[in-house]
């Protein structure tokens, strides 16, 4: 069958046609301390069979736009996709006390959002910090998690990667224009994404920066840097192995960027050994965290999510 342009409509992994994506919309809710929070929602096509809802949770300084390409594809195949912005990021409010930018407070915000957005059971796609939140959600409320996609995060977090992040977050927030924003990203992250071309860096900048009166700004509260502090060889990193072991009943798709300095190859392999329900997917020539732009990774996630219904 063809679409209105005469071109063949795309098919999903089952051979069924995908419907054109609808425009996303935003919906908000209030946290337990009164802060306005936001999620971007891609609704499934009404002509498609209902598939499991997908909850997308971003990295420490990232926002819902990280999931745009993936969400469009999943929504076209029948999933409702909800990408939450943590407090201090994206379209969610900035709090006067940066100490509320904590895992504990974000946990409460996520739980409130699940209720407000009528998400009773979801497949979680969590990038970096979002994956930690996904593991914690599966641990405290396993009935709400049908499956868990961990994008470049695992029970052991590499100190060297944390040190790199702590040296970058909040340090240079502004760019004069999109060309400068793309160049700044290329300068700082070319080691993680060596094959990204100029158009790719510009696309990447569009996910991280937003327009402001003073030009372009990274779309997060610079005070997030305070939550990391100084990372050195003596800094203890969190141990999530007990949580990972406790969610053995939850199916997991673990994704690693082959150049990642956050999720080591050793930890990645051990995840498959210690959690028999874990499927491993390696993204070549990308580091932390895989962008989720490539067709192979998107199809892998789509197949995992659709099988959780």
N, C-alpha and C positions, 0 to 999 in steps of 0.2 A: 504494500500500500504506500501511497505517496502523501506528503503534506500539501498545503495549499500552493506552495511554490513549485510543485512538481517533482521535488527531490524526495528521495526515500526517507521516511521517518526513521529515527534511530530506534534500535532494538535493545532491550535489556538482556541480562544473562540467560533468560529463559527463552529468548526469541520473540517475546511479546514486544509490541511497539511502545516506545516511551512517548508521553504527551508533552507538548511544549510547556516549559516552566511558567508559572504565574509570578507576578511581581511580589517580592517579599513585603511584609509589613512589620511594624514594631508594636509590641505590647509591653506595658509596664506593670510593676507591682511595688509594694513598699516593704522594706526590710523591717525587722523587729525594732530597729532604732529610728525608724521614720524616713530613711533614705530612699529616694526614688531609683529603682533599678529597671533595666531594659533588656528585652530579648528581641532578636530579629527572627521572624517566622516565615518559612516557605510552606505554603499549603499544598497538599497533593491535588492533582487533577481529579475532579469529581468523576471522571470517566474511568479512572484506574481502580483496581481492587485495593482495599485498605491494607496497608502493610504497617509494621511496627513504627511507632514514633521514634525519632532519632533526636537525642539531646547532644548538642555540641558544646564543649567547654574548652576555652582557649588557654594559651600559656600565660605566664606571669604578667607580661606587659602588653598582651595582645587583645584582640576584640573579635566580634562576631564576623567581621569581613573576611577573616582567615578561611572561613568555611563556605564562602559564596559559591564557588564552582562546584564543590562536592554537593552542597545543599540543593542547587538547581537540578543536578542529575538525579539525586535521590527523590526529590519532590516529583519530578517528571515520571518516576517509576512507582509512585503511590505512597511514599513516606511523607508524613508531616515532620518537618525539620525545624527544631528550635535551637538557636544559638544564643546563649546568655552572655551578656557583658557583666563581668564582675564590677563591684563598686570601684570607682576611680578609673574605669576604662570605658572606651567607646561612648555609648549613649547613656550609661548609668551615671548617677550623681557622684560628685567628688565629696568626700567627707572631711570636715575640718580637722579630725584627729586621724593622722595617718596610721596609728596603731590599730585601727579597725580593718586595715588591709591585711588581714590574717587568714590563715586556713580555717580557723575556728569560726570567724564571723562570716566568711564566704560560704562555709558549710550551712549556716543558718539561712543565708540569703538564697542558696540553691534550693534548700528544702521548701522555703516559702514560695519560691518561683514554681516549683513542681506543682504545688497545690493551686496557686493562682492561675497557672496556665493549663490546668487539667491534664497533667502528665502523670498518669497512674503507673505506667510501665513503659520503659524506654530502652533503646539501645544507645549506650553512651559512646560518643567519639570524643576522647579527651587528648588534647595535645599538651605535653609537658605537664605543667601544673594542673591542667584540666584532667590529665590521666590520674594524678594523685587524687583529685576530687572524685573521679569515677570509681577508683578502688575503694575509697572511703564510703561512697554511696552504696556500692555493692555489699560492703561489710555491714553497714548499719541498717540497710533496708533492702535485703536481697530480693524481696518480692517485687521491687520497683525496677530491677535491672534485668532485662532479657539477655543482654550481651554487652561486652565491654571491648571497645577498641582503644588501645593504648598507643598513641603516636609519639614515639621516641621518648619514652619514660618507662622506668622500671623500679623495682624495689630498692635498688642501689643507685644513687645519683653520683656521678663522677665529680670529684672536688674541682678538677681543672676546668670543667665546663661551668660550674657554678662561679668560679673565680672570674672567668671571662664575662659572664652575664653581670656580675656585680660591678665590674669595671665599666660597663656600657650603659646600664639602665639609669636614666635620669641625667646623663652627663651632657648630651647635646640634643636638645629637644626640637629646635627650629631649623627650617630650611626656607630659602627665599622663593624657590619654585620647584616644580616637579623634577626638573633635570638635576638640581642640586640634591634633592631628597634621594633620588635613585643613586647618585654618585656616592652619597654618604653611606648608604646601605652597602654598595659594592665595596667600598673601602674597608668597612668593618666586617663584612660577612662573606667575602669572596672565597675564603678558605672553607667555608661550610657549603657554598654553592658555586663551585668553580665553573660549571657549564652554563650558568644563567647568562643569557644575552641581554643587550640593552633594553629590549622590549620587556624582558622578564623582570629586570630590576625596576623598571617603571611600574609594571603591574604590582610588584611586591610593595613598592612605595605607596601605591594606592590603598593597600590593605592596612598600612601602619600609620600613615599621616592623614590628617584632616585639615581642611581650610579654616583659618582663624583670621581675626582682624590684623594680626601682625605677620601673616603669611601662612606657612604650613607648620603644623606642630604634630609631633608624635602623639597618638591618641590615648594618652594615659597620664595620670597624675605623677609628676616627677618625683614626688615623695615616696613612691614605691621603692626607690633606692634604699631608703631607711630600713626597709624590712629585711634586706639582705645583709647589710653591714659589711664588714671586712671579712673576706674569705682567705684563709691562709692554710698552711699545711697542718695546723693544729685544729682547724675548724671541724667539728663533728657534723657529718651529713646524716639526714634522717634514714632510718632503717624501716622500709615498708615490707620486708619479707613476712612478718607475722600477719599483716593485713592480706598480702597476696596469697599466703597459705590458707587463710580463713575463707577466701572466696573461691575455693576450688570447684564449687558447684556451678559457678558462673562461666559460660563460654567466653573465651578471650581471643581477640586478634591483636597480636603485638606487632607493631611496625617500627623498624629502625632505619634511620639514615646511615648508610655505610660509612659516612665521614663524621658521625656524631661524636661529640665530646661530652655528652650528658649520659647516654645509654651505651655502655661498652658492649663489645661483641660477646664477652664472657657472661655478663649479666643477661643479655638477650638469649643466649643459648640455655642458660640455667633456668630461665623462665619457662621454656618449653619442657625441660626435664622435671621441674618441680610442680608444674600445673599441667596435668595431662590433657586438659581441655583447651590448651593454648595453641593457636595457629600462628606461625611466624612468617612475616613478610618483610623482605629487605628492599630498600629503595637505593639503588646504585647512584653514586655521584651526587648525593645530597647529604647534608649534615643535620644539625639541630635547628628546627625540626622539619621533617619532610613537608613540603608545601601542599601536598594532596592535590596537585594539579594534573599529574600524569594519569593516563587512561588505565594503566594496569593497576595502580593503587586504588583509583576510584572504583574500578570493577571489583576488586578484592573486597573493599568495604561494602559495596552494594550487595554482593553475594552473601557476605556474612550477615548484614542487617536483614535482608529479606528472609533468610533461613531461620530467623529468631521468632517469627510469627507463630 
